[in-house]
Amino acid sequence: MNTPIFRENKRNLKKDDLIVIAGAGGFIAGALTRFFHDQGYTRIRAIDKKPLPNWYQRVPGVECISMDLSEKENAIKAVEGAVEVYNLAADMGGMGFIERFRIECLRSILINTHMIEAAYRAGAERYFFSSSACAYNITLQQDPNVRALKESDAYPAMAERGYGWEKLMSEMFCQEYWAERGLKTYIARFHNVYGPNGTWDGGREKAPAAICRKVIEAKANNKPEITIWGDGTQTRSFMYIDDCTKGIDMIVDCDDLIATPINLGSNELIAINQLVSMAEEIGGIKLQRKYDLDAPRGVAGRNSDNTFIQQVLKWEPKTPFMEGLTKTYKWIEQQYVDRQAGKPTVRDID
């Protein structure tokens, strides 16, 4: 990934103010940790329940702690002295994980419950919560040609079971801590974040990584076929990781967005069949497609309406999907080669 370009913040966050990032052993929070480090911030506390050797990224000069933030006492320790807290910690994965392990997804509400209270008591100035497009009403997502979802479409509430309801309830916590206790909270609804340095196999990976891996495996094993979950007509928008980290920083820098959920995602709608074709083009191979209609497939269609983020921030995620997918494919391909050579990979240390 390219090193982020330095951007002065308007919120007067000093270079030696303590930033706490929860979930930093994972994909997005790990990238956010590197983003802030590259911006020149010198006091970053990164926390994840995975053992330190199992983190996806560890950034030099960052305080890294292995700790389960669903425990109240750990949350209190985690935010001590923090000026800003970023809660991206959650038990989650792609649709295969979300549909099969709803209890684990729901239990992530304990993390936010303890973290936001601890941040308030510690005197943190800002608190960011990573929500999800899974919080949106699923009745609006029954057609692959779905209209883009705007922020108000979360209500009347009918979120995705498990993961989506946890996100929606945690959003409400953030809104009430601002309304009742004056803690500045920020809420971004992520739309399918992808890119290098993320999960690429094992059951928690999302569609772009899963499809890239399958194409790479088919090519390497000289078996020109691929199994696709569902009928391939399902549509999604996918946001490249660099757009995600930049967007988080811009959102927290905007006081017009206090306690206000906002979409953070691309509005480039991609069908799964189209995703497969793009991965085939990158890999230089054509595969026979088999469709598993019994596999988890999620809603029929989901896209991000970026009207609000354009209006408030004069910006939206801009990385074209083909560009981001190419970078992701090349990274996964190297991971695959390394594994075949007996070298450690992201999945091997998960």
N, C-alpha and C positions, 0 to 999 in steps of 0.2 A: 504494500500500500504506500501511497505517497505521503510524505510528511505534511501534516496540516500547516497551512499558512497562518502565521501569528496574527491574532485579532484582539485588539484591546477590548476589554469588557466595560460596559457602562455601569456595572453594579459595584465598582470599586473593590473587587476581589484582589487582595494583595498577593504578591508572588509567594509569600511565606505563610499565608493563611492555610489552615488545615482543611483539606478536601477529603471526605470519606466516600468511598465507592464500594457499595455492597454488590456481591456477585461477580467480583473482579477476576475470579478464576475461570469465568466463562467467556463466551464469545463477545457479546456487545460491551459488557462492562470492562472486559480486558482491553478492548479497543479504546474505550473512553478513558481508561487509566493512561494509556499511551498518548492519547490526544492531549490531555492536560499536562502530562510530563513534557511533551514536545512544545507546548505553549509556554514553558518556562516556570511552571508552578513547582515549588521545591518541597512542599509538605503534602504528600498524598498517602492516605492510609487505605490500602486495598484489602478487602475481606471476602472470603469465600469458605464454604464448609469443606470443600475438597482439600485433601492434603496438598501442601505447597508443590511437591514434585508433579502433581497432576494438573496444575493450572495450564490453561491454553497459552497464556502469555504471562511472563513476569518481567516487569519493567525495572531496569537498574535504577537504584536510588529511591524506590518506592517502598514504604513500609508494608509488607505483606503478612497477613495474619490468617491462619486457618481457624475458623470459628463458625458455629452454627447459630445464625441470627434469629432462628425461630425460638431461641431461649432468651427470656427477658434479660437476664443478667449479662449475657453476651452483647445484646444490643446496647445496653447502657455503657459497657466498656468500649464498644466500637465507636461511638460518637463523641466520646469525651474530648472536649476542646475543639470540636468541629465548627467551622464557619458555614460550610455547605455540605449537605448529605445527598448522595445520589443512590437511591434504592433500585437496583436492577436485579436483586437476588430473587430467584423463584425456581421451583422445581418444574421444569417444562421441557418441551422439545417440539418436534414437528407433529403433524396430525396423527401419526401412528402412536405417539406417546400421549398426546392430549386426550384422544378418544378412549384410550385403554386404561389410563391411570388418573381418573378424575379426582379421587381422594387426595393423592399426592399434590395435584395442582391446587385444590382447594386449601390445603394446609399451608400454602404459601402466604395466606392471609395473616398468619401468626407473625411472619417476618415484618410485614408492613405495620401491623398493629404495634409491635414492640419498638420498631425503629422510629416511627413518627413520634411516639410518646417520648422516647429517649432523646430524640433530636430536639424536641420542644423543651424538655427539662434541662438539656445541656446548653440551651441558648443559641442553637444554630440559627443562622439568618435565613437560609433557604433550604428547602427540601424538595427533591425531585423524585417522582414516582414513574416508573416505566409501565404504562398500561398497554393495551393491545386492541387491535381491531376485532378481536374475539369478543369484546364487550358489546358489540353492536347487535341489534335485534336481528335474529337469524331469519325471521320471516321476510326480511327485505333482501335476502341473499339466496333466493331459490332459483335464480335464472343466471346462466353463464353470461348473458348480456346485461348484467346488473347495472343499475345506475350507481354512480359513485356515492359513497356514504359520507354524509356531512355529520358534523359533531352532534347535532340534535337527534340523530337517528338512533342513539343509544336508548332512547325512551319513546314509547312505553318499553320497559325492560323485558327482553327475552334473549339474554346473552347465551353464548355457547356454554353448554353444561360443564361444570367444573372450572376450568381455566378462565373462561369469560366472566363467570359470576364473581370469581375471586377478584378479578381486575376491577369490575364495576363497583364492588363494595369497597375496595381499597381506594378507588377514586373518591368515593363519598367521604372516607376518613380524611383525605387530603383537603377536601372542600370545607369540612366542618372544623378542622384545626385552624384554618384561616378565619372562618366566620366567627368562631367562638374564642379562639386563643391567640389569633394574630400571627400565626406562623406562616410565612410566605411559602406556599406550596405550588409546585408546577407539575403538570400531568401531560404526558405525550402518549398518544395511542399509536404504537408501532404497527406498521404494515409489512410483515414478512421481510425481516432483515436478513441479508445474505452477504457473503464475501469470504475472503481468505481468513485463516486462523479460526475457523469454526468447526462444529461437529460435522463430519462428512459420512459417517456410517454408524451402525450399532443400534439404530432405532429412534434416536432423538433428533436426527438431522431433518432439515426442512427440504422442500421439493427441489430447489436449485442444486443443492449439494447432492441429494440422493440421485437425481437424474444424471448429473455429471459423473458421479461414481459409477453408475450402471453403464454408461457409455464407455468409460475408461476400462472397466472390467471386461465388457464385451469385446472391445478392441484388443486388449491384451491377451485374452483367452481364445481369440479367433472363433467366438460364438456370436454371430451377428444377430442377436435378438435382445429385446428389452421388455420387461414386465412393467406395465404402468398401472398405478392404483386408480380405480374408477374407469370411466370411459374416455378420459383425456380431454373432455370438453370443459372441465372445471376451469375457472379463470381466477387470477389473482394479480395484484400489483406487488412488485418486489423492490425493496429499497436497499441500495448498496451501503455497506457499513460506513464508508467515509461521509456520506450524506447524513447518516444517522447521528454520528458523533457531533458533527457540525451543528445539526439541527437541535440537539439537546442543549448545547452551549448557548445557542441563540435564544431558545425558549426561556431558559433560566435567566437570561440577560434582559428579559422583557417584562416589566411590571404590569403591562396590560394583560398578561396571561396568568396572573396569580390565580390559583385555584380554578383554572379554566381548562378543561380537557381540549386538546388540539391534535388533529391528525398529523402524524409524521410518517409520510410514506410517498412513494411514487404514484403518479396517476396513469402510468403506462400499463394498460391491462394486457395480460399475457395468458393464453390458454395453455394447459399442460401439454397438449399435443404440440403447440408452437414451441414451448420450452424444450421439448425433446428434439425437435427439428434444429433448433439453434445449437444445442449441445452436439448433435450429430455433425453439424457444419463445422464447429470448432474442432471436433475430433477427426474430421475427414473420413467419416464412415456413415453408412446407411444401414439401419437395423430393422428387422422384422418386429412389429409391435404386437404384444400380447396384453390383453386388458384383464385385470383382476377386479371384477365387479363387487367382490365381497370385502375388499380391502378398505381401510379407512380413507375417506375422500373429503370430509368436511363439507362446507356449504358449496352450492353450485357456483357462486360468483361473489367476489369481493374486490372493491376498488376504493381508493382514497379520493375524496373530494377535497381539493387543495385550495378552495376559494378563501377559506379563513386564514390559513397560514400565509398565503400570498398577500392578503389584505393587511395583516398585522406585521409580518416580518419582511414583506417585499422579497420573499425568497421561497423556494420549495426544493425538494430533492430533485437533482437534475441529471444524475448519471444514467445514460441510456442502458437499458437492460443488457443488450448484447455486449456492450463494453464491460460492464461489471461481471457478466457471466463468463466472459473470456478470461478475465483475471482469476476468477474463482476456479474455473476448469483447470487452468494451468497450475494453480496451487495444489488442488486435489490430485492432479496427475503426478506431481512431484511427491506428494504424500504417499501415493500408491506405490510409486517406484521405490521410495525409501523403505516402505514396509516389506516389499518383496526382497529387498537387500538386507533385511534384518535390522534396520535402523528404527528408532522410536518415532512414532507419529502422534498427532493430536488424539486420535481415537485410542491408541494404545495406552495413553496416560490418563484417559478419562475416568 
